[in-house]
Amino acid sequence: MKRRPLWPFGSDTRICVSLDGPNTAALREQFDHLEGADLVEIRLDALDTLHDLTREALTDLVMNSPVPVGFTLRPMWQDGGFDGDELDRRRFLEEAAASGAAFIDVELDAEWVADF
């Protein structure tokens, strides 16, 4: 599948598919099923191996996806699976941003969002 560039805001509607899985191999397997998607959001809070995740592994996901990749790490207070503290969550998302992600999905009411 040809990778489409991220679009400028205000243009046509785009489709974002949310993926989750227990590890990066399971996520990569799902890349084969993204036909019709314009971008993908990867739910890091669903990973069994989050604390072992490296920037290189995140970059590998970004580089091997057929569409632009964004990451989210949804906390338990937002019905997600991340039960760590906000400082750790921010650090994980900073690593995700440094991996070449097209976007990071973070809650507007996260206490640190203005400084991110």
N, C-alpha and C positions, 0 to 999 in steps of 0.2 A: 504494500500500500504506500502511495506517495505521501510524504509528510507535508502537511499544509502549514504555512507560516501563521503565527498568531495574528489575529486581525486587529485593526484599530477600533477602539470603542465607538459605538454609534452606527456600525455597519450591520450587515445581515445577522440574523440569529444564528448562533452556533450551538452545537451539542457537546456537553461535557459528560463523560461517563465516569462514575466513581468506582474504583477498584479496591478490593481488600483481599488479603490472603495471609497465611501464616508465615510466609517468608518471601524473599525476593524472587526465588525460582518460580513460585506459584504466581506471583504478579506478572513475571515475564511471559509465562504461558498464556495469560489472559490477553496479552498484546495481539495475539492472532485473531481475536474476536472484536476488534475495535472498528470494524468496517462501518462507516457512516459517522463516526465520532470525529469531532474537530479538536478536542483536547481531552485529557484524562486527569482526574484527581485521584491520587493514591492516598488511601487512609493508613497512615503510619501507625495509628493507634490499634489497628487490627493485627499487627505483626506479633508473632510469638517471640521474635528475636530482636526487639527494638533496641535493647541496651547493647547488643553486639553490632548494630548497624553502623557502617562507616560512610564517610563522604564518598569514597570510591564506589561503594555499592549503590548509593543514591545516584551518583553520576552515571553509573552503568544503566540504571533504569531510564534516566533522562535520555541518554544517547541511543538506547535501543528501542525506544518507543516510536511507533510510526506517527504519533501526534505529539504536540507539546504537552509536557507533564507539569502538574502542580502537586503540591503535597499539603496535607492537613494532618494535624495531630490533635484530634478532638478529645477534650478532657471529660472526665466523668460528669462534671457539672453541666456539660452540654450533651449528655447521653452518649459520650464516646467511651473508648476503652482505656485512655491514658489515666493512670492513677497517681502519677508523680506530682511533684510540686511545679509551680508556674515557672520558676527559674530553670528547672530542667527542661520543661516543655519549650521554653524560648530557645535554649541552647540547641535542642534537636532541630527546631525550625530554622535557626540560623545556619546550621549545617546543611539543611535541605535547600535553603536559598543559595548557599555557596556552591551547590552541586550543579548549578545551571538550570534550575527549575524555571519554568515560564511564569509561575505564580505560586504564592503561599496563601492558603486559606486560613485565616485566623479570625476569631470572634472579635467584633468591635468592642465588646465590653471586657476583653482581657486587659488586666491592669497595666500591661507593658506595651500595648499595641501602638501607642503614640510614639514610642521610642524605637520601634522595630526597624 
